[in-house]
């Protein structure tokens, strides 16, 4: 559902790339996180909206530790560092 909403917004702002943070390592509890589901949904969204979007899944093959490591490398947690007075 959220990727469908993202596609509607992407079309409105004329974006062609949609990025989602799903990971196949989580698929046991979340079938919609599987690569096959995302690829299928990409085709479905493109057909339904008569447009061409690319759904990117940069975390697809990372486990939780890998996601945390990447987040740290990208500085995603820099806001958490506080100055000592």
C-alpha positions as CSV (number, residue, x, y, z in Angstrom):
1,X,0.0,0.0,0.0
2,X,2.8,2.5,0.9
3,X,4.6,1.9,-2.3
4,X,1.4,2.5,-4.2
5,X,1.1,5.9,-2.4
6,X,4.7,6.6,-3.2
7,X,4.1,5.9,-6.9
8,X,1.1,8.4,-6.9
9,X,3.3,11.0,-5.2
10,X,6.2,10.2,-7.6
11,X,4.0,10.7,-10.6
12,X,2.7,14.0,-9.2
13,X,6.2,15.4,-8.7
14,X,7.5,13.7,-11.9
15,X,10.0,11.5,-10.1
16,X,10.9,8.2,-11.7
17,X,12.7,6.5,-8.7
18,X,11.1,5.2,-5.6
19,X,13.4,4.0,-2.7
20,X,12.2,1.6,0.0
21,X,14.0,0.1,3.0
22,X,12.8,-3.4,2.7
23,X,15.1,-6.3,3.4
24,X,14.7,-9.9,2.3
25,X,16.4,-11.0,5.5
26,X,13.1,-10.0,7.2
27,X,10.9,-12.0,4.8
28,X,9.9,-14.7,7.3
29,X,7.4,-12.3,8.9
30,X,7.0,-9.9,6.0
31,X,6.4,-11.5,2.6
32,X,6.1,-8.1,1.0
33,X,9.8,-7.6,1.7
34,X,10.9,-10.3,-0.7
35,X,12.8,-9.2,-3.8
36,X,10.3,-11.2,-6.0
37,X,7.4,-9.2,-4.5
38,X,9.1,-5.9,-5.1
39,X,9.9,-6.7,-8.7
40,X,6.3,-7.9,-9.3
41,X,4.9,-4.8,-7.6
42,X,7.2,-2.6,-9.8
43,X,5.7,-4.1,-12.9
44,X,2.2,-3.8,-11.5
45,X,2.6,-0.1,-10.6
46,X,4.1,0.7,-14.0
47,X,1.2,-1.0,-15.8
48,X,-1.5,0.5,-13.5
49,X,-0.1,4.0,-13.7
50,X,0.9,3.8,-17.4
51,X,4.3,5.2,-16.5
52,X,7.8,3.8,-15.7
53,X,9.1,3.9,-12.2
54,X,12.1,2.1,-10.7
55,X,11.8,0.8,-7.2
56,X,15.2,0.7,-5.5
57,X,15.8,-1.5,-2.5
58,X,19.3,-0.6,-1.2
59,X,18.9,-2.7,2.0
60,X,17.5,-5.8,0.3
61,X,20.5,-8.1,1.1
62,X,21.6,-6.5,4.4
63,X,20.9,-8.0,7.8
64,X,20.1,-5.8,10.8
65,X,23.8,-5.4,11.7
66,X,24.6,-4.4,8.1
67,X,21.8,-1.8,8.1
68,X,23.1,-0.3,11.3
69,X,26.7,-0.3,9.9
70,X,25.6,1.5,6.7
71,X,23.5,4.0,8.7
72,X,26.5,4.8,10.8
73,X,28.8,5.1,7.8
74,X,26.3,7.5,6.1
75,X,26.2,9.6,9.3
76,X,22.5,8.9,9.8
77,X,23.0,9.0,13.6
78,X,25.2,12.2,13.7
79,X,22.2,14.0,15.3
80,X,22.5,11.7,18.3
81,X,26.0,12.9,19.2
82,X,25.8,15.6,21.8
83,X,28.4,18.1,22.9
84,X,29.6,17.7,26.5
85,X,29.5,21.0,28.4
